[in-house]
């Protein structure tokens, strides 16, 4: 494994783990706040217990997110020194603001976890909301920094010099809104379905049904609303990418030749040597419509882009197919759920629906990871799109492969610890939170 691939793999691995930790840390506080609000309004003890149970989950992911995020910030400097040397002063602002949001989140979480029966009940609820809002702000700010790599702004690039730096313009670049919107909805969809799925499994096993049913309903509503909105944000993103990064769009759709009108490919096996796609279902004119809002528009293929600026087509295309495929599937689950709610049928009678949610536990995160593969691999060979190549940014230090192995071990162990802690949390539900249910019987 050469150092360049090792550096990219280490970054991919770190981001791949961190994205899951941070998404849960961004979204869970909102679930917690809803159940806390319901407890304050109804005085139903089950909601109080649910809030406490979820808050422990939030604490676990806050800690792991902090660890994995801190590692990432060091990796940026250690693995990509040339990139940080030039880019740091330009897109440093969202990172410093993210640090601020992180500290606010940490303080609010401390208040929330230790404030039971000590703080004013509405102030206590408010601190829980602050955890969610600042977590979401952190996510948006980091995505703004990533969007800058896809759509550089806020400086003039003259003779290899970065002049007239404007950090505000760099932060609010052309890609930040579409990327942040798509990412936030993805976080709510993935986390909502995972949480709802875990509670659905417990309902199916008939353990503490009252507790898990309330938990399921809160998570499922968030997940399903986000899943219904996601295609709209995906459409905004696709039109944006078509304008700014034609090479990425061509790789996403494995479009080797410029076509007018261009078909949308579903599935298919890419042959990068012959530049062909076999066995794909073609929907005529659909890509033209998705990219430009017109069924007869021309879509730029890879034949119009210099060979040395082509992203890896197969990986990008497959990742894009996985993301869209799962997104469509979750959209159908969401529609089914709302249909059952509308019919006012009790959920416990529809065991097949609960099983669907159990099946969907990992799907949102698979789509999330696939989406990030599309974003990052689709931007190659650039680290700053159109300005700096990834291979020019990597550290000249030898032995990066060893650091990749060490980091892999750290992340795998982090994941095992998190899984164990969460498993213990779920196992403890009847012990910790079931006193009221027994008293009621």
N, C-alpha and C positions, 0 to 999 in steps of 0.2 A: 504494500500500500504506500503510494508516494505521499509526501507531506501535504500537497495541495488537496488531494482527495481526503486525507485524514482530517485536515482542518475543516473542510466542508462537512464531512461526516459528523465531526464532533459538534459543530454548530447545529446541524440538522437534528441530531439526537437530543441536544440540550433544549432546543426550541420545541421539539416534538413532545418532550415530557412537560416542559414548563407551561405550554399552552393549555394542557389539560388541568394542571393545578390552578393556573390563574383564572381559567374560565369558571371553574367551580367556585373559586374565591370571589369572583365578580358577581355571580348569579345567585348563589345560595343565600346571601344576606337578604335579598328581596323576598325569597320564600319565607325566611325566618321572620321578616318584618310583617308580612301578611298574616302569618299565624299568630304573631304577637298582638297585632291589631285586633284580630278576631277574639283573642282571649280577653283583651281589655274591654271589648264591647259586649261579649256574651258571658264572661266569667266561667266559661266552660274549661275545666281543668285540663282536658285533653289537649287543648290548644297551647296551654302553658307548657305542658310536658313536651309537646312537639317542638315548641320554640327552643326549649332548653336542649333537646336532643340535636336539633339542627345546628344550634350555636356551637356545639362541640365539633361538629363536622366542619363548620366554617373555620374554627380555630386551628384544626388539623391542617386544612388546606392553606390557611394563611401562613402558617409556619413553613410548610413545604414550598409554597410559592415564593416566600421570601428567600429561602435557601437557593432554590433553582434560579431565581431571578438575579440574585447576587452573583452566582457563578457566571451567568450569561454576561453581566456587565463587565466582568474581568476578561471573559473570553473575547469580547469585541476588541479590547485593547491588545490582548496577548496574541490572538490569532490573526487579526487584520490591522496591524499597526499603520500601514500606509493609508488604509481607508480612514481610520480614526484621526490620523494626522491632518488630513484634508477636510474630512466630513465633520469631525467633532465640533469645530467652532460654528458650523452652519446649522446642523440639526441637533445640537446639544440642548437646545431649549426645551423641547418636549420631554427629554430625559430628566432634566433638572426639575421640571414641573411634576413629572411622574414621581420623583423622589418625595416631593412635598405631599402629593396626594397619598402616597404610601404611608408617610408618617401620620397624616390625619387619620387614615384608616386604622393604623396601629393603636393610636390613642383612643379612638372611638370604640374599637373592639375591646380594649381594656375596660373602659367604662361599662360596656354592655355585659361582658362576661361576669364582672364582679359587682354589678350594680343592682342585682336582684334584692328587693326589699330594703335597699339603701337609698336609691334615688327616687325623685318624683316619677311616678309611673309613665307619664307621657314623655318626660325628658329621657327616660330610659329607652322608651320605644324609638325616640328620635336618634339616639346614639346608634341604634341598630341600622336605621336608615342611612346615617352618615357612612357607616361601614360599606354599605352597598353602593352609594353614590360615588364615594371616593375610589372604590375598587373599579367601578365602571369608568371613571375618569382616567385612572391609571392605564386601563386597557386601551382607551381611545387615544391617549397620548403616545403610547408605544406604537400603536398602529399608524399614527401620523408620522412617526419617524421612519417606519417601514415604507409608508406611502411615498415619502421623500426619495427613497432609493429607486422607486418605480417611476417617479415623476419629479426629477430634481428641479428645485426652484430656489429663489432667494439669493442668487449670486451670479456673477458674470465669470465665465470660464475663458480666460484670455492667455494664450501661450503657456498653458499648463498651470496658470495661477488662478486661484479662486478669489475674485475681487468683489467689492461692493456688497458685502454680506448683509442680508436682511433676515434675521432669524424668524420673524413673524411670518413673512412670506414663505419661508422654507417650511414652517410648521403647517400653515394652511395652504399646502400645495394642491395641485389639481386632483390628486387621487385620494386625499385624506378622507373626504366625506363618504365617497362610495365604499372605500375599504372599511372605514370604521363602522358604518351602518351594517354592512354585510357581516362583519366580525361579531358585532354585538348581538345581532339576531341569531347568528350561528351558536354563540355561547349560550344564549337562552334556550335554543332548540336542543342542543346536545345535552346540556346539564338537566334541563327540564325532563327530557325523555329518560335519562339515566336514573334520576331520582324517582320519577313516577314508576319506572320499571321495577326498581328495588322494592318500593312499597306495594306494587301490584303482586310481586312474588310472595310477599308476606301475607297479603289478603288471600291469595290462592292457597297458602299453607294454613290459613285460618289461625294466624297468630295475632292477637291484639287487634282485631279487625277495625274497631272504632278508631283507634289511633292511626293505623295505616291508611284507612279510607280517607280521613281528613287530609293526611299528608299527600296522598295520591292526587286528590282533587286540586289542591293548590298547585302542585308541580305540573300536573297535566294541562291545566288551563294556560299557564305561562308557556309551556312547550308548544302547545297546539296553536296558540296565537302567533308565536314567533315562526312556527313552521309555515303558517299561511302567508305571513308577510315576506318570508325569505325569497320566494321567486321574484318578487317585485324588486328587492334590493339586488338580486342576482342580475336582473335585466339592466338595472342602472350600471352595475359594475361591468357587464359585458359591453355595453355601448361605450363606456369610458375607456376600457382596454382597447377596443377597436380603433378609437381615435388616437390614443397615445402610444400603444404598444402593439402594432400590427403583427409583429413576429410572435408575440405571446398568444394572440388570438389564433393565428395560423397553426401554432403548435397545439393549442387546446383542441382544435378541431381537425388536426392532422391534414391541413389544407396545403398541399404541396404546390398546386397551380392556382393562379389568380382566376377566379370564376365570376361570371355575371349572368344570371343570379347564382349564388353559391348555396349548395345543399347543406343541411345539418346532418352530421353523421352520428348514428347511435351504435355504440359498440365498435367492432372491427379490430383487426390485428394489423399493427403498423409494421411495415418493413422499411427500416431506415436506409438500407443500402439502395434498394430499388425505388425508394420514395413513393411507395404505394400503400394503400390500405385495403385489406381483403375482408370480405364478409360483413361489411357494415351496412346497416339499414340507412338509406338516404331519404331525407325529407326535402323535396325540392324547394329552393328559395327560402327555406326557414332560417338559414344562417344569415343571409342578407337582411332579413327582417330583424333578427335578434341584434345584429351588429349596428344596423343603420336605420331601423324602423321602416324599411322599404323592401318589399319582396323582390324587387328587380335590381337592387343596388349591387355594385361590384365589391367583392371582398378581396383584399390583398393577400395573396398566397406567399409561400416561402420562396417561390421563384423570383420574386421582386426584391428579396432581401439578400445582401451578400452572404455567401456561404459561411464565413467566419463569424457571422452574427446570429446563426441559427441556434435556438435553444434545443435541448434534447427533446425530440418530438414524442417518442413512444411514452416516456414517463409522464410528460405533461398531459398527453391525450388520455392515457389510462386513468390518471388521477382525476382529471376533469370529469370523465365518464362516471367514476365512482361517486364523486361529490354530487353530481346532478342526479344520478340514479337513486342514491340514498335520500337526497332532498325530496325527490318526487314521492318516494315510498312513505316518508314521514308526513308529507303533505296529505297523502291518502289516509294515513292513520288519524291525523288531526281532524279531517273531514268526518271520518267515521265516528270519532269520539263526540264531536259536536252534534252529529245526527242523533246519537243515542241520548245525549243530554236533552236535546230538543224533544225527543219522544218521551222524556221523563221516565225512562226505564231504570230500575235500580242496577247499579254496577255489578253487585255480587251475583246477579242472575246472568250477566253477560261474561261468563268466564273466558270465552274466546277473545274478548276485547282486552281483558287483563293479560292474557297470554301474548297478545300482539305487543303490548307495552313491555313485557318482559323480554321479548325477542328484540325490541328496539333499544335495550339498554346500551349496547356498545355502538349502535349505528351512527348516532349523532357525532360521536368523537371520531369515528372512521371518516365521516364526511369532512369534519373539521381539519383533520390531518391532511386529507387529500386536497382540500382547498388551499392549505398552506404550501403543499408541494407544487400546485399549479402556480401560485404567486411567485415562489422563489426559484423553482427550476425553470419556469417559463420566462424569467428575467435573464437567465444566463445567456451569453457569457459575461453579462455586466453585473457589477455590484452597485454602481451608480449608473442608472440606465443611460446609455449613449455617451458616458463620460469616462468612467473608470472600469476596467475589466477586473473580474474577480481574481484572476491569476496574478495581476499586478498588485493586488492589495494584501496578499497573504504574507505571513511572516517569513523571513529568510532563515529562521532558526531551524536546526535539524531535530529529528526525533519526535515530531508531532504525533506520530502513530501511537507512541507510548502514552502520551497524555490522553489520546482518544480512548485507549483501553481503560485507563484509570477512571476517566469521567464516566465511561459506560458502566463500570462497576458501581460507581457512586449512585448513578441514577437508578440502576436496577435495584440497589439496596433501598434507596428512598422509596421506590414504588412498593417493594415488599413490605416495608414498615407501614406505609400509608394503608395498604390493603389490610394488613393485620389490625391496625387501629380501627379502621372502619368496620371490619367484621366484628370486632369486639363491641363497638358502639351498637350495632344492630342486635347482637346477641343480648346486650344489656337492657334493651327497651323494656321487656316484661319485668325485669327486676327493679329498674329505676322508676319507671313511669306508669306502673300498673296499679299503684295503691288505690287510686280513685275508682278504677273500674271494679276492683274487688269489693270496695265499700258500697258501690251502687247495687251490687247483686244481692 
